[in-house]
């Protein structure tokens, strides 16, 4: 029974010392003096703000990408005990003692270090030699720009890590497919592929390019699988369902998980609230939630409301009026109605309050029981502070002459009758009898006389309109647009019929005793839409560049300058590696099309196994470069050199692939192979020399003289900083 105790328990481990050594030197290159400089370096000023928001659980919106990357950086701050108290307002500002710099930079550094052994593993999985795999890893190791980016609190190294992890996992899965499909190892690598793809997209939206590349390669492999007559129909179906679940369903669920965790963490009101809808703001602790908590849900005749425009552009604003009237004659000579101005005002103000009135009844208070307003009802809107009716008529708007002017009616006893009836159209209703609800209902107000729709034009009125936003009546409505949609944000039941008492009521806060919350999916969909549509800062930056500058390394970025010495950090690539990687891509393309043409003529220069390996390596490496580089030509945003690093990494992986191919298939004699090997050694020595020469600008740990700095300005476009003493 206990016989197993008579035999020793033996555990065998297969350890690749190449991987261990490469991991060690990768960690050394990225972690050495990681907390230096103890100052804000370039985009750390940008990401640091979001880390502080996480530490304080304050909601924020970043249009540059999903929240997973920010959460990973914040995790480093949390593990380091960061309390979020630091003012991220200036590049070069010294970090205070409460900021755990090493911990905040640790995760990017670890992911950057792991790129070295991952490059080695990818080439092995592609079927290339240990020599080529080691060469790829060493090139990643000494690439200056990758080192610089990994040693700071930035996201590019994290993005590249998940890109390569997705490729490596898929290759391991594909190789498992040949041996033991549906084994535990097969399922692990397939699922990890989907998870890595989701993480890449979760770090930055550009991660979707690598995800699509992996999906394309997986699709081609699945297509070949369908044609395999040795597999039964059921077996093929199981293969397809497994791939769909791991590469489509798992990434989608993980993407939702990122936002679920994000929205759970950032649950408090903050400076980015106003770009979100009233319902979203009311779901956050503090801010609007303190005002709207417990408001009456159903809008009734006599309700006092503020109406917020759903579009929120150029800024969030509320329907507003004041005593001032439109000028009789505009600057261009056109006449106006000289009625009371109606605008959209981007600040909370007592003049934002309106009373919903029943046209058939005089009282401006809510009856008992309240009579709710429903979709299709005809209402009048009375401005709370001036008691004038919202009105529009066939007079051209001040800045949008194709639209009607919107005003509050002033009776000048002339032939311009009041036209103040509006039909309520609830655009997100579930039935034609739905009640107008606070915050939740999105409504259009359609003018009964002219069929014009109340709309925010977005134009800023001149000084006579106090630079507020123009509101118009859009007579030719071409379908749904958010600028025509409004929602009730603040709401109370009116109780005072006398104007003096009503004004006091309007000045008092609106609070009752019921609360409402949005579902996670509603918040996720709104946040996702806002992130995709928020207008980014397109202003030109001193260090911005075009994609054409990246390939030839005609640009650099000065990340940090020591406040007293000439020590500095620059984002500069190893020019030997960049030039060689570009040349290798061109050589690969030429050889690929040459072989393709010859195969069309039934001339097989490569054995079938070598050809398939050559094609797969090109699809993943050259394809990875293309999908991560070419889309930037179509992007209308400010671009920087670091945007090229994911594409460059794939290009570097292609370099040893081409070198091994040339050595194995084009150098046909031992002499040629010896000469070629010597040239490769000399070339790599040059790359090491360039790395060592640029090292002071990569780590910023050594002060250089003006002469040394000028000597490093190999291109006139490199903005290396030289102090004038």
PyMOL commands that set and color helices and strands:
alter all, ss='L'
color gray80, all
select helices_A, chain A and resi 3-6+17-31+44-56+68-79+101-125+130-141+144-150+156-179+184-203+207-226+233-265+273-275+278-282+288-292+350-352+463-465+482-484+499-507+520-533+547-551+575-600+608-634+641-666+670-699+706-712
alter helices_A, ss='H'
color red, helices_A
select strands_A, chain A and resi 303-309+318-325+340-345+353-358+378-383+390-396+404-408+422-426+443-447+453-460+469-474+486-493+557-561+568-571
alter strands_A, ss='S'
color yellow, strands_A
deselect
rebuild
show_as cartoon
